[in-house]
Amino acid sequence: MTQLLGSGFTDTWRFFYPDLEGVYSWWSYRFRAREKNAGWRIDYFITSKRIDARLVDAKIHSEVFGSDHCPVELEIDL
């Protein structure tokens, strides 16, 4: 991931929320991980830095249940 981002790509979530912690897109089914918010952010939108100025927002919908993952969203002004 470090090499990818260093090659001219943007982690869109970190673009908008560089210091926000405790927001995840995946939780294990074991040990009540989601209930404890012990997860990982493993679902990404990675874009070319050339469109950074067109990025509008990124969201992680942790309020959506039904899977061990939750939806991630990216809004781009095209």
VENGI-V813476 format. One record per pair of residues at least 12 apart in sequence whose C-alpha atoms are under 10 Angstrom apart, sorted by the first residue. I is the first residue (numbers start at 1). J is the second residue. Records with the same first field share a line. If there is no record, write none. Layout:
# VENGI-V813476
I->J ; J
This chain:
# VENGI-V813476
1->46
4->46
5->46 ; 47 ; 48 ; 49
7->48 ; 49
8->47 ; 48 ; 49 ; 50
9->46 ; 47 ; 48 ; 49 ; 50 ; 51 ; 52
10->44 ; 45 ; 46 ; 47 ; 48 ; 49 ; 50 ; 51 ; 52
11->44 ; 45 ; 46 ; 47 ; 48 ; 49 ; 58
12->44 ; 45 ; 46 ; 47 ; 48 ; 49 ; 52 ; 55 ; 56 ; 57 ; 58 ; 59 ; 73 ; 74 ; 75
13->41 ; 43 ; 44 ; 45 ; 46 ; 57 ; 58 ; 59 ; 60 ; 72 ; 73 ; 74
14->44 ; 58
15->52 ; 55 ; 57 ; 58
16->55 ; 56 ; 57 ; 58 ; 59
17->57 ; 58 ; 59
22->37 ; 38 ; 39 ; 40 ; 41
23->37 ; 38 ; 39 ; 40 ; 41 ; 59 ; 60 ; 61 ; 62
24->37 ; 38 ; 39 ; 40 ; 41 ; 42 ; 43 ; 60 ; 61 ; 62 ; 69 ; 70 ; 72
25->39 ; 40 ; 41 ; 42 ; 43 ; 44 ; 60 ; 61 ; 62 ; 68 ; 69 ; 70 ; 71 ; 72
26->38 ; 39 ; 40 ; 41 ; 42 ; 43 ; 62 ; 67 ; 68 ; 69 ; 70 ; 71
27->39 ; 40 ; 41 ; 42 ; 67 ; 68 ; 69 ; 70
28->40 ; 67 ; 68 ; 69
29->67 ; 68
33->68
34->62 ; 65 ; 68 ; 69
37->62
39->68 ; 69
40->69
41->60 ; 69 ; 70 ; 72
42->69
43->60 ; 69 ; 70 ; 71 ; 72 ; 73
44->58 ; 60 ; 72 ; 73 ; 74
45->58 ; 72 ; 73 ; 74
46->74
51->76 ; 77 ; 78
52->76
53->76 ; 77
54->75 ; 76 ; 77 ; 78
55->74 ; 75 ; 76 ; 77 ; 78
56->74 ; 75 ; 76 ; 77 ; 78
57->73 ; 74 ; 75 ; 76 ; 77
58->72 ; 73 ; 74 ; 75 ; 76
59->71 ; 72 ; 73 ; 74 ; 75
60->72 ; 73 ; 74
61->73
